[in-house]
Amino acid sequence: MSENIEYINPQGVSPAQGLYSHLTKVKSGDLYYIAGQLSVGMDGSVVGIGDFEAQFHQVFGNLKGVLATLGLDFNDIVKFNTYMVDSADIPEFMRLRQETFPSFFATEVYAPNTLLMVQRLVKQEFLLEVEAVARSRD
């Protein structure tokens, strides 16, 4: 985790209900507001139609790519917002986060995440969208 970003779960509040922290403390620096990443391949096609796990990996792969263009990685994330179209996918979302986040982050403490159920995303085929806020390293 960056020395400029600290994830905190304060004492005296209920425990987080998943792999996230209640808050992030950010020392001043440039912030990047990253648009929601969808399951889109390099050719512009929808990846993993009807396959939540494939879409999860593509979405986070796309987010990783955006971060890399900034010289950043997941340890520079301040906050996630996650949008899903089917609440039945929540257990799989939690399982996939538990399996993949240890390889994304330097610690076992992760950025805050707000998970929202929506009627649909920009295209009917999309099952998941993740947007993020990241802090620059300089």
PyRosetta script that sets phi, psi and omega in degrees:
from pyrosetta import init, pose_from_sequence

init()
pose = pose_from_sequence("MSENIEYINPQGVSPAQGLYSHLTKVKSGDLYYIAGQLSVGMDGSVVGIGDFEAQFHQVFGNLKGVLATLGLDFNDIVKFNTYMVDSADIPEFMRLRQETFPSFFATEVYAPNTLLMVQRLVKQEFLLEVEAVARSRD")
pose.set_psi(1, 145.9)
pose.set_omega(1, 179.3)
pose.set_phi(2, -64.8)
pose.set_psi(2, 146.5)
pose.set_omega(2, 176.9)
pose.set_phi(3, -69.7)
pose.set_psi(3, -11.8)
pose.set_omega(3, -180.0)
pose.set_phi(4, -94.2)
pose.set_psi(4, -4.8)
pose.set_omega(4, -177.4)
pose.set_phi(5, -128.1)
pose.set_psi(5, 131.0)
pose.set_omega(5, 178.0)
pose.set_phi(6, -131.4)
pose.set_psi(6, 123.0)
pose.set_omega(6, 175.4)
pose.set_phi(7, -88.9)
pose.set_psi(7, 134.8)
pose.set_omega(7, -172.7)
pose.set_phi(8, -132.5)
pose.set_psi(8, 134.5)
pose.set_omega(8, 168.9)
pose.set_phi(9, -118.0)
pose.set_psi(9, 93.9)
pose.set_omega(9, -173.9)
pose.set_phi(10, -65.0)
pose.set_psi(10, 148.9)
pose.set_omega(10, 174.2)
pose.set_phi(11, -70.8)
pose.set_psi(11, 151.2)
pose.set_omega(11, 177.2)
pose.set_phi(12, 88.8)
pose.set_psi(12, 5.8)
pose.set_omega(12, 175.0)
pose.set_phi(13, -124.1)
pose.set_psi(13, 162.3)
pose.set_omega(13, -179.4)
pose.set_phi(14, -62.9)
pose.set_psi(14, 152.8)
pose.set_omega(14, 179.3)
pose.set_phi(15, -68.4)
pose.set_psi(15, 151.7)
pose.set_omega(15, 174.9)
pose.set_phi(16, -60.6)
pose.set_psi(16, 146.1)
pose.set_omega(16, -176.3)
pose.set_phi(17, -96.3)
pose.set_psi(17, 27.4)
pose.set_omega(17, 179.0)
pose.set_phi(18, 176.9)
pose.set_psi(18, -163.0)
pose.set_omega(18, -178.4)
pose.set_phi(19, -86.4)
pose.set_psi(19, 74.5)
pose.set_omega(19, 177.5)
pose.set_phi(20, -158.7)
pose.set_psi(20, 167.1)
pose.set_omega(20, 175.6)
pose.set_phi(21, -108.6)
pose.set_psi(21, 160.6)
pose.set_omega(21, 179.0)
pose.set_phi(22, -71.2)
pose.set_psi(22, -32.2)
pose.set_omega(22, -177.7)
pose.set_phi(23, -154.3)
pose.set_psi(23, 164.4)
pose.set_omega(23, 176.8)
pose.set_phi(24, -125.8)
pose.set_psi(24, 131.7)
pose.set_omega(24, 172.3)
pose.set_phi(25, -100.4)
pose.set_psi(25, 126.0)
pose.set_omega(25, -176.5)
pose.set_phi(26, -122.5)
pose.set_psi(26, 121.7)
pose.set_omega(26, 172.0)
pose.set_phi(27, -71.4)
pose.set_psi(27, 150.6)
pose.set_omega(27, -174.2)
pose.set_phi(28, -53.1)
pose.set_psi(28, 148.7)
pose.set_omega(28, -179.1)
pose.set_phi(29, 164.5)
pose.set_psi(29, 171.5)
pose.set_omega(29, 179.3)
pose.set_phi(30, -66.4)
pose.set_psi(30, 138.8)
pose.set_omega(30, 175.0)
pose.set_phi(31, -110.8)
pose.set_psi(31, 141.1)
pose.set_omega(31, 175.7)
pose.set_phi(32, -113.6)
pose.set_psi(32, 126.1)
pose.set_omega(32, 175.9)
pose.set_phi(33, -99.9)
pose.set_psi(33, 107.1)
pose.set_omega(33, -172.3)
pose.set_phi(34, -94.2)
pose.set_psi(34, 124.4)
pose.set_omega(34, -179.8)
pose.set_phi(35, -57.4)
pose.set_psi(35, 155.2)
pose.set_omega(35, 177.8)
pose.set_phi(36, -55.7)
pose.set_psi(36, 127.3)
pose.set_omega(36, 179.0)
pose.set_phi(37, -94.2)
pose.set_psi(37, 135.6)
pose.set_omega(37, -177.4)
pose.set_phi(38, -114.6)
pose.set_psi(38, 173.8)
pose.set_omega(38, 180.0)
pose.set_phi(39, -84.1)
pose.set_psi(39, 73.5)
pose.set_omega(39, -178.1)
pose.set_phi(40, -119.9)
pose.set_psi(40, 129.4)
pose.set_omega(40, 177.4)
pose.set_phi(41, -81.2)
pose.set_psi(41, 172.6)
pose.set_omega(41, -178.7)
pose.set_phi(42, -60.7)
pose.set_psi(42, -24.7)
pose.set_omega(42, 179.1)
pose.set_phi(43, -87.5)
pose.set_psi(43, 1.6)
pose.set_omega(43, 178.8)
pose.set_phi(44, 88.7)
pose.set_psi(44, 0.1)
pose.set_omega(44, -179.5)
pose.set_phi(45, -84.8)
pose.set_psi(45, 156.6)
pose.set_omega(45, 175.1)
pose.set_phi(46, -74.8)
pose.set_psi(46, 127.8)
pose.set_omega(46, 179.9)
pose.set_phi(47, -97.9)
pose.set_psi(47, 134.3)
pose.set_omega(47, 172.6)
pose.set_phi(48, 74.8)
pose.set_psi(48, 42.2)
pose.set_omega(48, 178.4)
pose.set_phi(49, -56.7)
pose.set_psi(49, 123.3)
pose.set_omega(49, 179.7)
pose.set_phi(50, 76.8)
pose.set_psi(50, 5.3)
pose.set_omega(50, -175.7)
pose.set_phi(51, -122.3)
pose.set_psi(51, 97.5)
pose.set_omega(51, -175.5)
pose.set_phi(52, -59.3)
pose.set_psi(52, -43.5)
pose.set_omega(52, -177.8)
pose.set_phi(53, -62.6)
pose.set_psi(53, -44.0)
pose.set_omega(53, 178.3)
pose.set_phi(54, -61.8)
pose.set_psi(54, -40.7)
pose.set_omega(54, 179.0)
pose.set_phi(55, -67.1)
pose.set_psi(55, -40.7)
pose.set_omega(55, 177.4)
pose.set_phi(56, -55.2)
pose.set_psi(56, -51.1)
pose.set_omega(56, -177.7)
pose.set_phi(57, -64.6)
pose.set_psi(57, -37.3)
pose.set_omega(57, 178.8)
pose.set_phi(58, -68.6)
pose.set_psi(58, -43.5)
pose.set_omega(58, 179.7)
pose.set_phi(59, -59.2)
pose.set_psi(59, -49.9)
pose.set_omega(59, -178.9)
pose.set_phi(60, -71.3)
pose.set_psi(60, -28.9)
pose.set_omega(60, 172.8)
pose.set_phi(61, -65.5)
pose.set_psi(61, -41.2)
pose.set_omega(61, 177.2)
pose.set_phi(62, -65.1)
pose.set_psi(62, -41.1)
pose.set_omega(62, 178.0)
pose.set_phi(63, -63.2)
pose.set_psi(63, -42.3)
pose.set_omega(63, 177.1)
pose.set_phi(64, -58.9)
pose.set_psi(64, -41.1)
pose.set_omega(64, 179.2)
pose.set_phi(65, -64.2)
pose.set_psi(65, -42.2)
pose.set_omega(65, 177.7)
pose.set_phi(66, -62.7)
pose.set_psi(66, -45.9)
pose.set_omega(66, 178.7)
pose.set_phi(67, -59.2)
pose.set_psi(67, -42.8)
pose.set_omega(67, -178.5)
pose.set_phi(68, -61.4)
pose.set_psi(68, -36.0)
pose.set_omega(68, 178.7)
pose.set_phi(69, -64.0)
pose.set_psi(69, -21.1)
pose.set_omega(69, 178.9)
pose.set_phi(70, -95.9)
pose.set_psi(70, -1.4)
pose.set_omega(70, -175.1)
pose.set_phi(71, 76.2)
pose.set_psi(71, 25.4)
pose.set_omega(71, -176.0)
pose.set_phi(72, -119.4)
pose.set_psi(72, 172.8)
pose.set_omega(72, 172.3)
pose.set_phi(73, -143.8)
pose.set_psi(73, -171.3)
pose.set_omega(73, -175.5)
pose.set_phi(74, -61.3)
pose.set_psi(74, -24.5)
pose.set_omega(74, 179.1)
pose.set_phi(75, -69.1)
pose.set_psi(75, -9.7)
pose.set_omega(75, 178.3)
pose.set_phi(76, -98.5)
pose.set_psi(76, 1.0)
pose.set_omega(76, 179.2)
pose.set_phi(77, -72.4)
pose.set_psi(77, 133.1)
pose.set_omega(77, 176.9)
pose.set_phi(78, -95.6)
pose.set_psi(78, -37.7)
pose.set_omega(78, -175.1)
pose.set_phi(79, -161.2)
pose.set_psi(79, 143.5)
pose.set_omega(79, 171.6)
pose.set_phi(80, -110.6)
pose.set_psi(80, 149.4)
pose.set_omega(80, 162.5)
pose.set_phi(81, -125.7)
pose.set_psi(81, 126.6)
pose.set_omega(81, -178.0)
pose.set_phi(82, -116.5)
pose.set_psi(82, 134.3)
pose.set_omega(82, 179.2)
pose.set_phi(83, -120.8)
pose.set_psi(83, 128.1)
pose.set_omega(83, 178.6)
pose.set_phi(84, -131.1)
pose.set_psi(84, 152.9)
pose.set_omega(84, -176.9)
pose.set_phi(85, -99.8)
pose.set_psi(85, -11.2)
pose.set_omega(85, -177.5)
pose.set_phi(86, -138.1)
pose.set_psi(86, 115.9)
pose.set_omega(86, -179.1)
pose.set_phi(87, -64.5)
pose.set_psi(87, -19.4)
pose.set_omega(87, 176.8)
pose.set_phi(88, -65.2)
pose.set_psi(88, -17.2)
pose.set_omega(88, 179.3)
pose.set_phi(89, -86.8)
pose.set_psi(89, -4.1)
pose.set_omega(89, -177.9)
pose.set_phi(90, -58.9)
pose.set_psi(90, -47.7)
pose.set_omega(90, 179.1)
pose.set_phi(91, -58.2)
pose.set_psi(91, -39.8)
pose.set_omega(91, 178.6)
pose.set_phi(92, -68.1)
pose.set_psi(92, -38.7)
pose.set_omega(92, 176.4)
pose.set_phi(93, -59.1)
pose.set_psi(93, -46.2)
pose.set_omega(93, 179.9)
pose.set_phi(94, -64.4)
pose.set_psi(94, -41.7)
pose.set_omega(94, 178.3)
pose.set_phi(95, -62.4)
pose.set_psi(95, -46.3)
pose.set_omega(95, -178.5)
pose.set_phi(96, -65.6)
pose.set_psi(96, -38.2)
pose.set_omega(96, 175.5)
pose.set_phi(97, -62.7)
pose.set_psi(97, -45.2)
pose.set_omega(97, -179.1)
pose.set_phi(98, -61.5)
pose.set_psi(98, -36.5)
pose.set_omega(98, -179.8)
pose.set_phi(99, -76.0)
pose.set_psi(99, -36.9)
pose.set_omega(99, -171.3)
pose.set_phi(100, -99.3)
pose.set_psi(100, -31.8)
pose.set_omega(100, -174.8)
pose.set_phi(101, -59.2)
pose.set_psi(101, -35.9)
pose.set_omega(101, 177.4)
pose.set_phi(102, -58.4)
pose.set_psi(102, -27.5)
pose.set_omega(102, 177.7)
pose.set_phi(103, -85.9)
pose.set_psi(103, -16.4)
pose.set_omega(103, -179.9)
pose.set_phi(104, -87.1)
pose.set_psi(104, -35.6)
pose.set_omega(104, -171.1)
pose.set_phi(105, -113.1)
pose.set_psi(105, 151.5)
pose.set_omega(105, -179.7)
pose.set_phi(106, -78.7)
pose.set_psi(106, -18.1)
pose.set_omega(106, -179.9)
pose.set_phi(107, -128.1)
pose.set_psi(107, 175.1)
pose.set_omega(107, 178.0)
pose.set_phi(108, -91.6)
pose.set_psi(108, 12.2)
pose.set_omega(108, 176.9)
pose.set_phi(109, -109.4)
pose.set_psi(109, 128.5)
pose.set_omega(109, -171.6)
pose.set_phi(110, -118.1)
pose.set_psi(110, 160.5)
pose.set_omega(110, -179.4)
pose.set_phi(111, -60.1)
pose.set_psi(111, 151.8)
pose.set_omega(111, 173.3)
pose.set_phi(112, -56.7)
pose.set_psi(112, 147.8)
pose.set_omega(112, 178.5)
pose.set_phi(113, -140.7)
pose.set_psi(113, 131.9)
pose.set_omega(113, 171.0)
pose.set_phi(114, -106.9)
pose.set_psi(114, 125.4)
pose.set_omega(114, -178.8)
pose.set_phi(115, -107.7)
pose.set_psi(115, 122.6)
pose.set_omega(115, -178.0)
pose.set_phi(116, -123.6)
pose.set_psi(116, 139.3)
pose.set_omega(116, 172.4)
pose.set_phi(117, -94.4)
pose.set_psi(117, 131.8)
pose.set_omega(117, -179.9)
pose.set_phi(118, -126.6)
pose.set_psi(118, 160.4)
pose.set_omega(118, -178.5)
pose.set_phi(119, -65.2)
pose.set_psi(119, -42.3)
pose.set_omega(119, 176.0)
pose.set_phi(120, -165.4)
pose.set_psi(120, 166.7)
pose.set_omega(120, 175.9)
pose.set_phi(121, -103.9)
pose.set_psi(121, -173.2)
pose.set_omega(121, -171.6)
pose.set_phi(122, -57.0)
pose.set_psi(122, -33.0)
pose.set_omega(122, 173.0)
pose.set_phi(123, -123.0)
pose.set_psi(123, 142.7)
pose.set_omega(123, -177.8)
pose.set_phi(124, -55.5)
pose.set_psi(124, -31.8)
pose.set_omega(124, -175.8)
pose.set_phi(125, -71.3)
pose.set_psi(125, -20.6)
pose.set_omega(125, -177.2)
pose.set_phi(126, -77.0)
pose.set_psi(126, 132.9)
pose.set_omega(126, -179.5)
pose.set_phi(127, -105.5)
pose.set_psi(127, -17.0)
pose.set_omega(127, -169.2)
pose.set_phi(128, -153.5)
pose.set_psi(128, 141.3)
pose.set_omega(128, 173.5)
pose.set_phi(129, -141.9)
pose.set_psi(129, 136.8)
pose.set_omega(129, -179.3)
pose.set_phi(130, -130.4)
pose.set_psi(130, 124.0)
pose.set_omega(130, 173.4)
pose.set_phi(131, -111.7)
pose.set_psi(131, 161.4)
pose.set_omega(131, -175.7)
pose.set_phi(132, -148.2)
pose.set_psi(132, 159.2)
pose.set_omega(132, 168.7)
pose.set_phi(133, -116.8)
pose.set_psi(133, 132.1)
pose.set_omega(133, 179.2)
pose.set_phi(134, -128.6)
pose.set_psi(134, 154.1)
pose.set_omega(134, 178.7)
pose.set_phi(135, -108.5)
pose.set_psi(135, 137.1)
pose.set_omega(135, 176.8)
pose.set_phi(136, -66.2)
pose.set_psi(136, 159.4)
pose.set_omega(136, -179.1)
pose.set_phi(137, -88.9)
pose.set_psi(137, -13.3)
pose.set_omega(137, -178.3)
pose.set_phi(138, -94.9)
pose.dump_pdb("model.pdb")
